[in-house]
Amino acid sequence: MGRSAWTIIFYAYCVVLAAVILLPTYTDALDYCPKEEDGVMCVREWFGTASGYFATIVAAITITYLYQQNNELKKQTQFTIGDASATLDVVPHHKTDDEIVVRIVNWNRRSLLLRRVEIIGMDCATFVLKAEVDDVLIPDVLSPNFEPPIDVNGWEDRNDKPHVAKLRVFAMDPTGSVRVRDWPAGTRVAVTAQVVGDRHDKKILTGDVMPEG
């Protein structure tokens, strides 16, 4: 186990041990024992019970740690064999506050088909100014519904960088006359995509428009 897990186990043991040692100092230990039972035997039973609790705590910590390690191992294995999921990042455009740049990185060995982009969490209409894959312009992309879908190739050559799609997006208010500049908290971008494979699994990639903090 990692150093942090052993540290937790050590402190848990110290707490239990301190309780066993100090309890008779601040309380009359015999009050917790049957009158007919020898005091030493009673203390031993207390210690045995405390040891059982400590073993339970250690087991719980160990199981939690192993579960976390198993999840990390799965992620590493998926990344190694090319089954990792695509990721989505959203950043404000560096020149204007009424546009955002949506960046989708395909970490999977299979192609990713982008079918729709939408700003959610507020009342607005979504528009696309520009779409690129690996810095190559995709022509005639203005609608948030991509037809045909935008194809982001799978990451087959691990000696090269993964393929990246960039969408330059803005939103109009409900009147359709004013661009949105103030993004309320909780506003997100959702991209509908499909992983090309046996089942063409549908994915919804999401990200916050304005990161918290």
C-alpha positions as CSV (number, residue, x, y, z in Angstrom):
1,M,0.0,0.0,0.0
2,G,1.0,3.6,-0.4
3,R,2.6,5.7,2.3
4,S,-0.6,7.7,3.0
5,A,-2.6,4.4,3.6
6,W,0.0,3.1,6.1
7,T,0.0,6.5,7.8
8,I,-3.8,6.3,8.4
9,I,-3.4,2.7,9.7
10,F,-0.6,3.8,12.1
11,Y,-2.7,6.6,13.5
12,A,-5.8,4.5,13.8
13,Y,-3.7,1.9,15.8
14,C,-2.4,4.7,18.0
15,V,-5.9,6.0,18.8
16,V,-7.1,2.5,19.7
17,L,-4.0,1.7,21.8
18,A,-4.3,5.1,23.6
19,A,-7.9,4.4,24.4
20,V,-7.1,1.0,25.9
21,I,-4.3,2.4,28.0
22,L,-5.9,5.7,29.2
23,L,-9.4,4.5,29.7
24,P,-8.7,3.0,33.1
25,T,-7.0,6.3,34.1
26,Y,-10.0,8.5,33.6
27,T,-12.7,6.0,34.4
28,D,-13.1,3.1,36.8
29,A,-12.5,0.2,34.4
30,L,-14.2,-2.2,36.9
31,D,-17.5,-0.3,36.5
32,Y,-17.6,-1.8,33.0
33,C,-16.9,-5.3,34.2
34,P,-19.3,-7.8,35.8
35,K,-18.7,-8.0,39.5
36,E,-17.9,-11.7,39.4
37,E,-15.3,-11.2,36.7
38,D,-11.6,-10.7,37.4
39,G,-10.4,-7.2,36.6
40,V,-7.3,-8.4,34.6
41,M,-9.5,-10.7,32.6
42,C,-11.9,-7.9,31.9
43,V,-9.2,-5.6,30.7
44,R,-7.9,-8.4,28.4
45,E,-11.4,-8.7,26.9
46,W,-11.5,-4.9,26.4
47,F,-8.2,-5.1,24.6
48,G,-9.4,-8.0,22.5
49,T,-12.5,-6.1,21.5
50,A,-10.5,-3.0,20.7
51,S,-8.1,-5.2,18.6
52,G,-11.2,-6.4,16.7
53,Y,-12.3,-2.9,16.0
54,F,-8.8,-2.0,14.9
55,A,-8.7,-5.0,12.5
56,T,-12.0,-3.9,11.0
57,I,-10.7,-0.4,10.5
58,V,-7.6,-1.7,8.8
59,A,-9.6,-4.0,6.6
60,A,-11.9,-1.2,5.6
61,I,-9.0,1.1,4.7
62,T,-7.3,-1.7,2.8
63,I,-10.4,-2.5,0.8
64,T,-10.9,1.1,-0.1
65,Y,-7.3,1.5,-1.1
66,L,-7.4,-1.7,-3.3
67,Y,-10.6,-0.5,-4.9
68,Q,-8.9,2.8,-5.8
69,Q,-5.8,1.0,-7.1
70,N,-8.0,-1.2,-9.2
71,N,-9.7,1.8,-10.8
72,E,-6.4,3.4,-11.5
73,L,-5.1,0.1,-13.0
74,K,-8.2,-0.1,-15.3
75,K,-7.6,3.5,-16.5
76,Q,-3.9,2.7,-17.2
77,T,-4.9,-0.5,-19.1
78,Q,-7.5,1.3,-21.1
79,F,-5.0,4.0,-22.0
80,T,-2.4,1.5,-23.0
81,I,-4.6,-0.6,-25.3
82,G,-6.3,2.5,-26.8
83,D,-9.7,2.3,-25.0
84,A,-9.5,5.5,-23.1
85,S,-12.3,8.0,-23.5
86,A,-12.1,11.3,-25.3
87,T,-11.8,14.4,-23.2
88,L,-13.3,17.9,-23.6
89,D,-11.9,21.2,-22.5
90,V,-13.6,24.6,-22.7
91,V,-11.7,27.9,-22.6
92,P,-12.7,31.5,-23.4
93,H,-11.4,32.9,-26.7
94,H,-8.2,34.9,-26.1
95,K,-9.5,37.9,-28.1
96,T,-13.1,38.2,-27.2
97,D,-15.4,37.4,-24.2
98,D,-18.4,36.4,-26.3
99,E,-16.8,33.3,-27.9
100,I,-15.5,30.1,-26.4
101,V,-13.2,27.4,-27.8
102,V,-14.2,23.8,-27.3
103,R,-11.3,21.3,-27.6
104,I,-11.9,17.6,-28.0
105,V,-9.0,15.2,-27.7
106,N,-9.5,11.6,-29.0
107,W,-7.4,9.3,-26.8
108,N,-9.1,6.2,-28.2
109,R,-7.7,4.1,-31.0
110,R,-11.1,4.3,-32.7
111,S,-12.4,7.2,-34.6
112,L,-14.8,9.7,-32.9
113,L,-17.7,11.2,-34.8
114,L,-18.9,14.6,-33.5
115,R,-22.6,15.1,-34.2
116,R,-23.7,18.1,-32.1
117,V,-22.5,20.8,-29.8
118,E,-24.7,22.7,-27.4
119,I,-24.4,25.2,-24.6
120,I,-26.6,24.1,-21.7
121,G,-27.5,25.5,-18.4
122,M,-28.9,28.8,-19.8
123,D,-31.5,30.0,-22.2
124,C,-29.6,30.6,-25.5
125,A,-29.1,29.4,-29.0
126,T,-25.7,27.8,-30.0
127,F,-23.7,28.7,-33.1
128,V,-20.4,27.5,-34.5
129,L,-18.0,30.0,-36.1
130,K,-15.2,27.6,-37.0
131,A,-14.4,23.9,-36.8
132,E,-11.0,22.4,-37.1
133,V,-9.4,18.9,-36.8
134,D,-5.7,18.9,-36.3
135,D,-5.6,22.6,-37.3
136,V,-7.2,21.8,-40.6
137,L,-10.4,23.8,-41.3
138,I,-13.6,21.9,-41.7
139,P,-15.6,24.0,-44.3
140,D,-19.3,25.0,-44.1
141,V,-19.7,24.3,-40.4
142,L,-22.1,26.9,-38.9
143,S,-24.9,24.8,-37.4
144,P,-24.5,23.2,-34.0
145,N,-25.7,20.0,-35.6
146,F,-22.9,18.5,-37.7
147,E,-24.1,16.8,-40.9
148,P,-22.0,15.0,-42.0
149,P,-20.4,14.4,-38.6
150,I,-16.9,15.7,-37.9
151,D,-14.5,12.8,-38.0
152,V,-11.7,12.8,-35.4
153,N,-9.3,10.0,-36.2
154,G,-8.4,7.4,-33.6
155,W,-5.0,7.6,-31.9
156,E,-3.3,4.6,-33.5
157,D,0.3,5.8,-33.7
158,R,1.3,6.2,-30.1
159,N,4.6,7.8,-31.2
160,D,2.5,10.7,-32.5
161,K,0.2,13.1,-30.7
162,P,-3.5,12.3,-30.5
163,H,-6.0,13.9,-32.9
164,V,-7.7,17.1,-31.7
165,A,-10.9,18.9,-32.8
166,K,-11.5,22.5,-32.0
167,L,-14.8,24.3,-32.2
168,R,-15.2,28.0,-31.9
169,V,-18.6,28.6,-30.5
170,F,-20.8,31.5,-29.4
171,A,-24.4,31.9,-28.1
172,M,-27.2,34.3,-28.8
173,D,-29.8,35.4,-26.1
174,P,-33.4,34.4,-26.5
175,T,-34.2,37.4,-28.6
176,G,-31.6,36.3,-31.2
177,S,-30.1,39.8,-31.4
178,V,-27.4,39.9,-28.7
179,R,-24.4,37.7,-28.2
180,V,-24.0,36.2,-24.7
181,R,-21.0,37.7,-22.9
182,D,-21.8,36.9,-19.2
183,W,-21.8,33.1,-18.7
184,P,-23.8,32.2,-15.5
185,A,-22.4,29.7,-13.1
186,G,-23.2,26.2,-14.1
187,T,-23.2,26.9,-17.8
188,R,-21.7,23.9,-19.7
189,V,-20.9,22.7,-23.2
190,A,-22.2,19.3,-24.3
191,V,-20.8,17.5,-27.4
192,T,-22.7,14.5,-28.7
193,A,-20.3,12.0,-30.3
194,Q,-20.1,8.4,-31.4
195,V,-17.1,6.0,-31.1
196,V,-16.8,4.1,-34.3
197,G,-16.8,0.4,-33.5
198,D,-18.9,-2.7,-33.2
199,R,-21.8,-0.8,-31.5
200,H,-21.0,2.9,-32.4
201,D,-21.3,3.9,-28.7
202,K,-22.9,7.3,-28.1
203,K,-21.0,9.6,-25.8
204,I,-21.9,13.0,-24.3
205,L,-18.8,15.0,-23.5
206,T,-19.3,17.9,-21.2
207,G,-17.2,20.8,-19.7
208,D,-17.8,24.0,-17.8
209,V,-17.8,27.2,-19.8
210,M,-16.2,29.2,-17.1
211,P,-14.0,27.1,-14.7
212,E,-14.9,27.7,-11.0
213,G,-12.4,29.6,-8.8
